[in-house]
Amino acid sequence: MTQDLFRQDAYLQHCTAQVVAVTEHGVVLDRTVFYPLGGGQAGDTGALVLGDGTEIAIADTRKAKDSEGHPTADIWHVPLAGQNDALAHLQPGVEVIARIDWARRHRLMRFHTTTHLLCHLVPVPVNGCSITADAARLDLVLTDPLDKDALTEGIAALVTASLPVTIGTISDAELDAQPDLVKSMSVSPPRGSGSVRTVRIGQATQIDLQPCGGTHVANTAEIGGVVVTKIEKKSATTRRVVLGFSD
């Protein structure tokens, strides 16, 4: 089981870890700061640094699966192709430094928090989400048209408001009693452990609260310049909002 340090602190940029296994799918560590693809957010990239300074570039991070395709509690760190000589030094028990591409991760965090702001500005169910380092999109269940400039202004106002973003938990029973907290129709919050991770925006005045396993900035002011670049009609009942950076 890979200890997911990024869940507790999205600002951790590196950690020491031990190799658990090296498979055809990726390197498994006992702990990591690398976020695996999930919830619409892209997996982290970065490097595994060996004791002699050798760096193994990590091109993607994925949730591990067993031989039958079922998810496990491990995380695959997927190496960039063509590093066989360096990978030969990775054996179970070897200690490495796991280091993410922080500039890329921070862009993902800025976008992910912005999608939560959109859930406040347009309070309708979500049926699709994609967050990359260069652009993000949110598919909203909506028949009415949306105004690109008005949404950009709404995001800017919430950024300027410098609202705190905090991580918490609620019990499965509490979530069952408040089903409206789940905004996404396509991704269900993980259950079974007794508690569900949440992301809250705003404190005295709550802007948004929903289950989420992704990485986020600590304050909306940190989002900076994010604008709505496009609004598309994906179907009779779906409007897609596309986000980009202006800074």
N, C-alpha and C positions, 0 to 999 in steps of 0.2 A: 504494500500500500504506500503510494507516494504522498508524503505530507505536503499539502498545498499551502505554502506560506503566503502566496499572493492573496488568498481569501481573507487573511487577517490584516495584511498590510500591502496595499497595492503599490506603495512607494519603495519597496525593497527592490534593489536593482541587481543584487547578487547574493549568493549564499554558498557555503561549503556543503558538499553532499558526497555520498558514496554511491558508486555504481552498483546497482542491484542485478541488472541483466543488460545484455546487448543483443537485440533481436533484429530480424530483417526489417522490422517496422520502425525501430528507433531504440534509443537508449533509455532505460528505466533507472531513475535515481530514487534514493530513499526520501529525499525532500527536494523541493524546487521552488523557484520564483517564476517559472515559466507558466503562463496561462495557456491552457489547451483550447483549441477551437470549440466553441459552444455558446449557445444563447445568442447566436448571430455575430458574436465577436470573433475576429480572426485570432489564430494562435500566435504566440510570441515567437520571435526570432532572436538570435544572439549567439552565444558561444559557450562551450565547455572548455575550461582551461585546466590543463594537466599541471602536475607539480613542476615539470621542467619548462613551463611556459608555452608548450604547444597548445594551439587553439583549434578546436573542432567546431566549425561553423554549423549552427543549427538553423535550418531553413523553415521549420514549422514545428508546431507542438500539437499533439493530438491525444485524446482520451484513449487509453488502451482497450483492446477487446480480446476475448479469449478465442480459442480455435473455432468456436461456433458463432463468433461474431457478437457475443454479448459483452456489454461494457464491464470493465473491471475497475478496481480502485487505483490502478497504476496510470502513469502518464508517459507517453512516448515522446522523446525529444528526437525529432527527425533530422539526421545530419544532411548537409548539402552533399550532393553526389561528388565522387572523386576524391574521397578522403580515407581510402582504405588503409594506408600506412599508419595514419594517426589513430584510426579506430582500432587498430590491432593492439594498441596499448591499453584499451579500455577493457578491463576484466572486473568481475564482481569483487567488491571490496576496495577498488581503487578510489582515492579521494580526488575530487575535482572542484573547481569553482564554477558554478552555474551563473552566467551573466547575461541578462537580457539586453536587447537593443532598446535602451531607455527612451531615446527620442521617438522611436516608433511607438513604443508602448504608451507614452504620454499622449500621443495623438489619438490612439485608440480610447484612452480614458476620457479625453475631452469630448470625443464624438459620442461615446456611450452615455455619458451624463446628459449630453444634449438631447439624445433620444428620449430620455426620461422627462426632460422639460417639454418636449413635444407632446408627451402623454398628458401633461397638465394643460397645455394650450389647446389641444384638440382631444377632449376626454371621450374617446371612443375606443372600442377594442382594436387590438393590433393583430394582424394575421401574417406578418413577415417582417424580418429585420436583418440587415447586413451592415456590419461595422468593420471597415478596413482602415488602414493608416492614411488613405488618400480621400476617401469619401464614405458616406454612410447613407443608409436609406431606411425608412420606416413605412410599412404598408398599413394604411388605416382603413377600417371598415366604415365607409362614408360614401354617401351619394352626392352631397353638396360640394360645390367647388371650394377650393382653398385659395387664399391670397398669399402669394410668395412673399411680397414685401411686408405684409402684416405679420406673418409668422417670423420673419427675420427680425422685425422690430420687437416682437414678443420675446424672442430668445435673448436679444440684446438687453432688454429691460431686466430679465431674470439674472443675466450675467452681472449686470451692474449692481443688482441688489445684494450680491455677495452672500448668497445663502449657503449655510453649512450642509455638507453631504455626509451622512453618517451611516455606518453599517450596524445592523442589529439582527435580531432573530425573533421569530414568533413560533409558537408551537403549531403542530399539525392541526390541533383542535381549533386554535385561534384562526388559522387560515380557513378552515372549513366553515367557521362562523362568519367570515368576511370574504366570500368568494370574489367580490368586486375588486379586491386588491390585485388579483391576477389580471393583468392587462392583455397578455399575449394569448392568442388562440392557437398558436403553432408550437409553443414551447411551454411545457408544464413544469412547475417548480419541483425539484427533487424531494421526495418524501420517504419516510421509512426510518429516519434517524431520530425522529421525535421533534426536531426543530427545523425551521426553514430560514435561510439567510435573507435579509431584507436590506433595501437601500431607501433611506429617507432623505428628502430634500426639503430644507427649511426646518426650523425648530419651533419657535413661538408660533409662527404661521407655517403650517405644513403645506408644501406645494405638491409633493408626490410621495407615495409610499407604495412599494411593490416588491415582491420576491425577485431576487436577482443574484446571480452568482458571478457577475462580471466585475471588471476593475473600473474604478471611478475616481475622479478628482475629489479633493476634500472640501472644495468650496466652488460655487458656480463661477466666481470671479476668475478662476483658473482656466475656464473654458476659452476665454479670449474671443477672438474673431471667428465665429462660426455662423454661416449664412445658409439660407435655403437657396440652392442653385437651380432647382427644377421641381415642378409638381406634375406628375403624370397620372392620367386616368388608366389604371391597369385593367379595370373591369367595370361593370355597371355599379358595383358596390365597393370598389377599392380605389383609394387615392394613394399614390406613392409620393412621399416627400424625400427629396434628395438633399443631403447636406454637404457643404464643402468649407474649407478654411479661407478666410479673407486676410489672414496674417501669416 
